[in-house]
Amino acid sequence: MSIAATQHTLVTKSGNVSAEVYEPTSPKSLFVFAHGAGAGMHHPFMKALSTELANLGIATLRYNFLYMEQKKKRPDFPAVAHLAVAAAVEKAHELFPGLPILAGGKSFGGRMTSHYFSAVQVPFVKGLVFVGFPLHPAGKPGIDRAVHLEKIKTPMLFLQGTRDTLAQWDLIEGVCKKLPSATLIKLEGADHSFKASGKNLIPVLASETVGWLTALR
């Protein structure tokens, strides 16, 4: 399948950030895909999953948070990160007004997206996808970071590994069971980076996302 890559700039009141769209021929949906805390939108994982989704007919809009754009190490405060989430979602709708939009991200990017959607209802966003939701810091299991999820009305997909040190399995499972709009996908043996004994889980992440989206319609 042919994939077109186009560059964009997202304008926020805190500063502009870069974005890149991967668009397959005749996309069925678009995923607004935010990066994790330690790596920007060009990280190999981000690009590989975006490519796999494109092969399955799902376009992606990857974007940087401001701190990554400015090459800083400390992640943005939530209020600043939310500006980027909002700008990315609006840009996606502007570029593809007729497509169902998904939003979410890897780790930190997913959590910043969930915080934004716990406060703002966006009618054209049909679902949220969390690729390794960071439920707690490594070595400090807890569910305090999940409290805001109860406010989200949009359907949510959690793609989680059983060896993720940022989301102890029994805890993330318990959280999702209490969320009526949540679907939890279990990736046996995968860590927070979705590494599992040398297996390539990128195709699994993509196919599970597409299958869930199809079921939403």
C-alpha positions as CSV (number, residue, x, y, z in Angstrom):
1,M,0.0,0.0,0.0
2,S,1.2,3.5,-0.9
3,I,1.9,5.7,2.2
4,A,2.2,9.5,1.8
5,A,4.1,11.4,4.6
6,T,3.4,15.1,5.0
7,Q,4.8,17.6,7.5
8,H,2.7,20.1,9.5
9,T,3.1,22.7,12.3
10,L,0.7,22.8,15.2
11,V,0.3,26.2,16.7
12,T,-0.3,26.6,20.5
13,K,-0.1,29.6,22.8
14,S,2.9,28.1,24.5
15,G,4.8,27.5,21.2
16,N,4.6,25.7,17.9
17,V,5.3,22.0,17.6
18,S,6.0,19.6,14.6
19,A,3.6,17.0,13.3
20,E,3.8,14.4,10.6
21,V,0.9,12.6,8.9
22,Y,1.2,9.1,7.4
23,E,-1.7,8.7,5.0
24,P,-2.4,5.5,3.2
25,T,-4.6,5.3,0.1
26,S,-8.2,5.8,1.1
27,P,-7.8,5.8,4.9
28,K,-10.6,4.5,7.0
29,S,-9.7,6.4,10.1
30,L,-6.9,8.6,11.6
31,F,-5.1,8.1,14.9
32,V,-3.7,11.2,16.7
33,F,-0.6,9.5,18.2
34,A,1.4,11.2,21.0
35,H,4.9,10.1,22.0
36,G,6.3,8.9,25.3
37,A,8.2,10.9,27.8
38,G,11.7,10.0,26.6
39,A,11.4,9.9,22.9
40,G,9.8,12.2,20.3
41,M,7.5,11.5,17.3
42,H,10.4,10.2,15.2
43,H,11.3,7.4,17.5
44,P,11.5,4.0,15.6
45,F,8.6,2.6,17.7
46,M,6.3,5.5,16.8
47,K,7.2,5.3,13.1
48,A,6.9,1.5,12.9
49,L,3.5,1.4,14.5
50,S,2.3,4.3,12.3
51,T,3.5,2.4,9.3
52,E,1.8,-0.8,10.3
53,L,-1.4,1.0,11.0
54,A,-1.2,2.7,7.5
55,N,-0.8,-0.8,6.0
56,L,-4.1,-1.6,7.6
57,G,-5.8,1.5,6.3
58,I,-5.4,3.8,9.4
59,A,-3.7,7.2,8.9
60,T,-1.7,8.6,11.8
61,L,-0.8,12.1,12.9
62,R,2.3,12.0,15.1
63,Y,3.4,15.1,16.9
64,N,5.9,16.4,19.5
65,F,5.1,17.9,22.8
66,L,6.7,21.3,23.3
67,Y,9.6,20.1,25.5
68,M,10.6,17.6,22.9
69,E,10.4,20.2,20.2
70,Q,12.7,22.5,22.2
71,K,15.0,19.5,23.0
72,K,14.5,19.7,26.7
73,K,14.6,16.7,29.0
74,R,11.9,17.5,31.4
75,P,8.3,16.8,30.2
76,D,5.9,19.6,29.9
77,F,3.5,20.4,32.7
78,P,0.0,18.9,32.0
79,A,-1.5,22.3,31.1
80,V,1.1,22.8,28.4
81,A,0.9,19.2,27.1
82,H,-2.9,19.5,26.8
83,L,-2.4,22.5,24.4
84,A,-0.5,20.2,22.1
85,V,-3.1,17.4,22.4
86,A,-5.9,19.9,21.6
87,A,-4.0,21.3,18.6
88,A,-3.2,17.9,17.2
89,V,-6.8,16.7,17.5
90,E,-8.1,19.9,15.8
91,K,-5.5,19.6,13.0
92,A,-6.5,16.0,12.4
93,H,-10.2,17.0,12.1
94,E,-9.2,19.9,9.8
95,L,-7.2,17.6,7.5
96,F,-9.6,14.7,7.5
97,P,-13.1,16.1,8.4
98,G,-14.9,13.0,7.1
99,L,-12.9,10.4,9.0
100,P,-13.4,8.8,12.4
101,I,-10.7,10.2,14.7
102,L,-8.9,8.2,17.4
103,A,-6.6,9.9,19.9
104,G,-4.0,8.6,22.4
105,G,-0.4,7.7,22.5
106,K,2.5,5.8,24.0
107,S,2.9,6.0,27.7
108,F,3.2,9.7,28.8
109,G,1.5,10.8,25.5
110,G,-1.5,8.5,26.2
111,R,-1.8,9.8,29.8
112,M,-1.7,13.4,28.7
113,T,-4.4,12.6,26.2
114,S,-6.6,10.9,28.8
115,H,-6.3,13.9,31.1
116,Y,-7.3,16.2,28.4
117,F,-10.3,14.1,27.5
118,S,-11.4,13.8,31.1
119,A,-12.0,17.5,31.0
120,V,-13.1,18.1,27.4
121,Q,-15.6,16.2,25.3
122,V,-14.7,16.2,21.6
123,P,-17.6,14.9,19.5
124,F,-15.6,13.9,16.4
125,V,-13.1,11.7,18.4
126,K,-14.6,8.2,18.4
127,G,-12.1,6.5,20.7
128,L,-8.9,6.7,22.8
129,V,-6.0,4.3,22.4
130,F,-3.4,3.9,25.1
131,V,-0.2,2.1,24.0
132,G,1.2,1.1,27.4
133,F,-0.7,3.4,29.8
134,P,1.7,4.4,32.7
135,L,-0.5,3.6,35.7
136,H,2.2,4.3,38.2
137,P,6.0,4.9,38.5
138,A,8.3,1.9,38.2
139,G,8.6,0.2,41.6
140,K,5.7,2.2,43.1
141,P,2.5,0.4,42.3
142,G,-0.8,2.3,42.7
143,I,-3.9,3.5,40.9
144,D,-3.9,7.2,41.7
145,R,-3.2,8.0,38.1
146,A,-6.3,6.3,37.0
147,V,-8.8,8.4,39.0
148,H,-9.5,10.8,36.1
149,L,-10.3,8.0,33.7
150,E,-13.7,7.6,35.4
151,K,-14.7,11.0,33.9
152,I,-14.0,9.9,30.3
153,K,-17.1,9.1,28.2
154,T,-15.3,8.2,25.0
155,P,-14.5,4.5,24.4
156,M,-11.0,3.5,25.5
157,L,-8.6,0.8,24.3
158,F,-5.7,-0.2,26.6
159,L,-2.9,-2.2,25.0
160,Q,-0.8,-3.5,27.9
161,G,2.0,-5.9,28.4
162,T,2.0,-8.3,31.4
163,R,5.6,-7.4,32.3
164,D,5.1,-3.6,32.2
165,T,6.8,-2.1,35.2
166,L,4.7,1.0,34.9
167,A,1.4,-0.9,35.0
168,Q,1.3,-3.9,37.3
169,W,-1.1,-6.3,35.5
170,D,-3.5,-7.0,38.3
171,L,-3.8,-3.2,38.9
172,I,-4.5,-2.2,35.3
173,E,-6.9,-5.1,35.0
174,G,-8.8,-3.9,38.0
175,V,-8.9,-0.4,36.8
176,C,-10.3,-1.3,33.4
177,K,-12.9,-3.6,34.9
178,K,-14.4,-0.6,36.6
179,L,-14.5,1.5,33.4
180,P,-17.6,0.7,31.4
181,S,-16.1,2.2,28.2
182,A,-12.7,0.4,28.5
183,T,-11.3,-2.5,26.6
184,L,-8.1,-4.1,27.8
185,I,-5.8,-6.1,25.5
186,K,-3.3,-8.4,27.2
187,L,0.1,-8.9,25.5
188,E,1.6,-11.8,27.4
189,G,5.3,-11.3,28.4
190,A,5.6,-7.7,26.9
191,D,7.3,-5.0,28.9
192,H,6.6,-1.2,28.7
193,S,8.5,-1.0,25.4
194,F,6.5,-4.0,24.1
195,K,9.5,-6.2,23.9
196,A,8.7,-9.9,24.6
197,S,11.4,-12.5,24.0
198,G,12.4,-11.0,20.6
199,K,8.9,-11.1,19.2
200,N,7.8,-8.2,17.0
201,L,4.5,-7.0,18.6
202,I,4.0,-4.0,16.3
203,P,1.7,-6.0,14.0
204,V,-0.3,-7.2,17.0
205,L,-0.7,-3.7,18.4
206,A,-1.9,-2.4,15.0
207,S,-4.3,-5.3,14.3
208,E,-5.8,-5.1,17.8
209,T,-6.4,-1.4,17.3
210,V,-8.1,-1.9,13.9
211,G,-10.2,-4.7,15.3
212,W,-11.4,-2.6,18.2
213,L,-12.1,0.3,15.9
214,T,-14.2,-1.9,13.6
215,A,-16.2,-3.1,16.5
216,L,-17.0,0.5,17.6
217,R,-18.8,1.3,14.3
